[in-house]
Amino acid sequence: MKPLHIALITLVAASTLGACTSNGTYVATPHQRHRTVAMDLDTAARVKARIQADERQALRHTVTVNVANGQAELLGEARTAEERQMAEMVASETHGITSVKNLMTLRR
């Protein structure tokens, strides 16, 4: 093998192992963590916009949406169980959401 090939193979192997910890798990770089957070914030904004656009929900402006790793968390109020379920359905149908944790309360 040529010295250049050996150097390239060594460089690729070293960069791959650099992300692996001693227990075999991989560590995200600061850039990867920043990108994940930015994607979660974008997804949360899209879910909130879709809920607020749904005029069937009277208290849609009280809903707060948090997203972490594709899991949406809904907080706020709904007047009926149907409105609460509609918000959950809208969230679950949004691209980028893998699961929804609905913590909305019913206003009496």
N, C-alpha and C positions, 0 to 999 in steps of 0.2 A: 504494500500500500504506500502511496505517496504521503509525505509528511503533511501536506495540506488536508488530505482526507482524514488522517489520524487526528489532526487538530480540530477539524469540524465535528468529527464523531465525539471527541472528548468534550467539546463545547456544548453540544446538544445534550449529552448525558449529564453534564454538570448542571445545566440550566433546568433540566427535568427534576433532578434530585434536590435542587435548591428549594423547591416549594414543598417538599415532603418533610414532615417532622419525624422525630425518632419513633413515634408510636404509629406511623403509617398514615396519618391524616394529612390532608393538604391545607395549606394556609393561603388565604386570599391576599393578594397584594392590596395596598391602599387604593390603587386605581380601580381594581375589581370591586372593592367594597363601596367606593364612591359611585361607581356605575350602577351597582345593585340598588343603592339608596335612591339614586336619581330615577331609576326605572320604577321603583315602588311609589315614589312621590307622583310620578306621571300617571301611573295606574290609579292611584287614589283620587287624583284630580278628575280623571275620566269617569270613575265610578260616581263621584259626587255630582258631576255635571249631568250624568244620565239620570240620577235620582231626582235632582232639582228640576229637570226638564219634564218629569212625569207629573202631569197635572192631576192625576188621580189621587195623589198623596197630599193631603192638606198640610201636614207638618213637615214637608220635605226639606224646608230650609233649616230645620233643627238637626238634621243628620250630619254626623261627623264620620269620616271614613279614614281609617288607618290601614296601611298595607305593609306587610313584611313578608318577603319571600313568596309573594303570590297569594298570601292568605289575607283576606279582607276582614276587618273588624268594623262593624256598624254600631254607632252609638247615637243616641238621640231619642226622639219620641215619635209615636204614631198614635192615631186616634183609635184604630181598630187593629185586630190581629191580621186582617187581610192587607192593610197598608204596610204593616211590619213585614209580612211575607212578600209583598210586591217589591219592597226595597231590597230584600235578600235575593229575590229572583233577578232583579236588574243588576245587582252586583255580581252574581254568579255568572251571568251571561256576558260580562265585560271581558274582553280579551286581556289575558295576563292574570286572571284570577283563577286560582286552583281550588280554593275553599273559602267559605264565608262563615264568620262567627258573628251571629246576630245578637247584640246586647241591647237592642232598642227596647225601651219601656213603653207601656201603653198609658196614654193620658186619660184620666177618668174625669 
